[in-house]
């Protein structure tokens, strides 16, 4: 009688574990898909909150982090562009720096969760490319990330074009 009861216990644990994580994945997918709806596009804060909630619910999907990093980059760009010709306040500067750091961290987390995804490396490279002349060593990180994306997907011509664009941006026309 011990063997059937222990087998039943193991089955209950496996089903419970699987059910728990399946529910969390389902819940996070709902939040993330809600953030991508067209009617939410004008509301960057709602998109940000829904994606952050999805990541907190199920923090094991690199796709969430990759998209979240791009949303953060777009929010930073939007905040910066809104201040065109004006000196941003200390508070706004802090917000922009925080959002940029969040973008970098989310991009790095995507690469950590799925290091064999050239899309994650490409996204990280784009983040660093946008920080060239702003962040320390951003150009080296942009080139290194894009080279890793190329190593993972050497038949993708878009990656070579983007690497050439980075070199062109840096004024290295021969490598571009």
C-alpha positions as CSV (number, residue, x, y, z in Angstrom):
1,X,0.0,0.0,0.0
2,X,3.0,2.3,0.4
3,X,4.0,2.2,-3.3
4,X,0.6,3.3,-4.7
5,X,0.3,6.1,-2.1
6,X,3.8,7.4,-2.8
7,X,3.2,7.2,-6.5
8,X,0.0,9.2,-6.0
9,X,1.9,11.7,-4.0
10,X,4.5,12.2,-6.7
11,X,1.8,12.5,-9.4
12,X,0.0,15.2,-7.3
13,X,3.2,17.1,-6.8
14,X,4.0,17.0,-10.5
15,X,0.5,18.0,-11.5
16,X,0.4,20.8,-8.9
17,X,3.8,22.1,-10.0
18,X,2.9,22.0,-13.7
19,X,-0.5,23.5,-13.1
20,X,0.9,26.4,-11.0
21,X,3.5,27.4,-13.6
22,X,1.0,26.9,-16.5
23,X,-1.5,29.2,-14.8
24,X,1.2,31.8,-14.2
25,X,2.4,31.6,-17.9
26,X,-1.2,31.9,-19.1
27,X,-1.8,34.9,-16.8
28,X,1.4,36.6,-18.0
29,X,0.5,36.0,-21.6
30,X,-2.9,37.7,-21.1
31,X,-1.2,40.8,-19.5
32,X,1.5,40.9,-22.2
33,X,-1.0,40.5,-25.1
34,X,-3.2,43.2,-23.5
35,X,-0.2,45.6,-23.5
36,X,0.2,45.1,-27.3
37,X,-3.3,46.1,-28.2
38,X,-3.6,49.0,-30.6
39,X,-5.8,51.0,-28.2
40,X,-3.1,51.1,-25.6
41,X,-0.5,52.6,-28.0
42,X,-1.1,56.2,-26.9
43,X,-0.7,55.3,-23.2
44,X,2.9,54.3,-22.7
45,X,2.5,54.1,-18.9
46,X,-0.3,51.4,-19.3
47,X,1.9,49.4,-21.8
48,X,4.9,49.7,-19.4
49,X,2.8,48.6,-16.4
50,X,1.2,45.6,-18.2
51,X,4.5,44.4,-19.5
52,X,6.1,44.8,-16.1
53,X,3.3,42.9,-14.5
54,X,3.6,40.1,-17.1
55,X,7.3,39.8,-16.4
56,X,6.8,39.7,-12.6
57,X,4.1,37.0,-13.1
58,X,6.3,34.8,-15.3
59,X,10.0,36.0,-15.4
60,X,11.3,33.1,-17.6
61,X,10.4,34.3,-21.1
62,X,13.1,36.2,-23.0
63,X,10.6,37.5,-25.5
64,X,9.0,39.5,-22.7
65,X,12.3,41.1,-21.7
66,X,13.3,41.8,-25.3
67,X,10.0,43.7,-26.1
68,X,10.1,45.4,-22.7
69,X,13.6,46.7,-23.4
70,X,12.4,48.2,-26.7
71,X,9.4,49.8,-25.0
72,X,11.7,51.4,-22.4
73,X,14.0,52.6,-25.1
74,X,11.0,54.1,-27.0
75,X,9.7,55.8,-23.7
76,X,13.2,57.3,-23.1
77,X,13.3,58.6,-26.7
78,X,9.8,60.0,-26.3
79,X,10.7,61.8,-23.1
80,X,13.8,63.2,-24.6
81,X,12.1,64.4,-27.8
82,X,9.4,66.1,-25.8
83,X,12.2,68.3,-24.3
84,X,13.5,69.4,-27.7
85,X,15.3,72.7,-27.3
86,X,14.7,72.8,-23.5
87,X,16.9,71.7,-20.7
88,X,15.1,68.9,-18.9
89,X,14.5,69.1,-15.2
90,X,16.6,67.1,-12.8
91,X,13.6,64.9,-12.1
92,X,13.0,64.2,-15.8
93,X,16.7,63.5,-16.3
94,X,16.5,61.0,-13.6
95,X,13.5,59.4,-15.1
96,X,15.1,59.2,-18.6
97,X,18.3,57.6,-17.1
98,X,16.2,55.2,-15.1
99,X,14.2,54.1,-18.2
100,X,17.4,53.7,-20.2
101,X,18.9,51.6,-17.5
102,X,15.7,49.5,-17.4
103,X,16.0,49.1,-21.1
104,X,19.6,47.8,-20.9
105,X,18.8,45.5,-17.9
106,X,15.8,44.0,-19.8
107,X,17.9,43.5,-22.9
108,X,20.7,41.8,-20.9
109,X,18.1,39.6,-19.1
110,X,16.7,38.5,-22.5
111,X,20.2,37.5,-23.6
112,X,20.8,35.7,-20.3
113,X,17.6,33.7,-20.5
114,X,18.1,32.8,-24.2
115,X,21.7,33.3,-25.2
116,X,21.2,31.3,-28.5
117,X,18.6,33.8,-29.8
118,X,20.1,36.1,-32.4
119,X,17.0,38.4,-32.0
120,X,17.9,39.0,-28.4
121,X,21.5,40.0,-29.3
122,X,20.2,42.1,-32.1
123,X,17.8,43.9,-29.8
124,X,20.6,44.5,-27.2
125,X,22.8,45.9,-29.9
126,X,20.1,48.3,-31.0
127,X,19.8,49.6,-27.4
128,X,23.5,50.2,-27.2
129,X,23.5,51.8,-30.7
130,X,21.0,54.3,-29.5
131,X,23.3,55.2,-26.6
132,X,26.4,55.8,-28.7
133,X,27.9,59.2,-27.7
134,X,25.8,59.1,-24.5
135,X,26.8,55.9,-22.6
136,X,30.3,54.9,-21.8
137,X,31.6,52.1,-24.2
138,X,28.2,51.9,-25.9
139,X,29.8,51.6,-29.3
140,X,31.9,48.5,-28.2
141,X,28.8,46.9,-26.7
142,X,26.7,47.6,-29.8
143,X,29.4,46.1,-32.1
144,X,30.0,43.1,-29.8
145,X,26.3,42.3,-29.4
146,X,25.7,42.6,-33.2
147,X,28.7,40.3,-33.9
148,X,27.2,37.7,-31.5
149,X,23.9,38.0,-33.3
150,X,25.7,37.4,-36.6
151,X,27.6,34.4,-35.2
152,X,24.2,32.9,-34.2
153,X,22.5,33.7,-37.5
154,X,25.2,34.1,-40.2
155,X,22.8,33.9,-43.1
156,X,20.7,36.9,-42.1
157,X,21.8,39.8,-44.3
158,X,19.9,42.3,-42.1
159,X,22.4,41.7,-39.3
160,X,25.3,42.6,-41.5
161,X,23.5,45.7,-42.7
162,X,22.9,46.8,-39.1
163,X,26.5,46.1,-38.2
164,X,27.6,48.3,-41.2
165,X,25.2,51.0,-39.9
166,X,26.9,51.0,-36.6
167,X,30.3,51.3,-38.2
168,X,29.0,54.1,-40.5
169,X,27.5,55.9,-37.4
170,X,31.0,55.8,-35.8
171,X,32.6,57.1,-39.0
172,X,34.5,53.9,-39.7
173,X,33.5,53.9,-43.4
174,X,36.0,51.1,-44.4
175,X,34.4,48.6,-42.0
176,X,30.9,49.9,-42.8
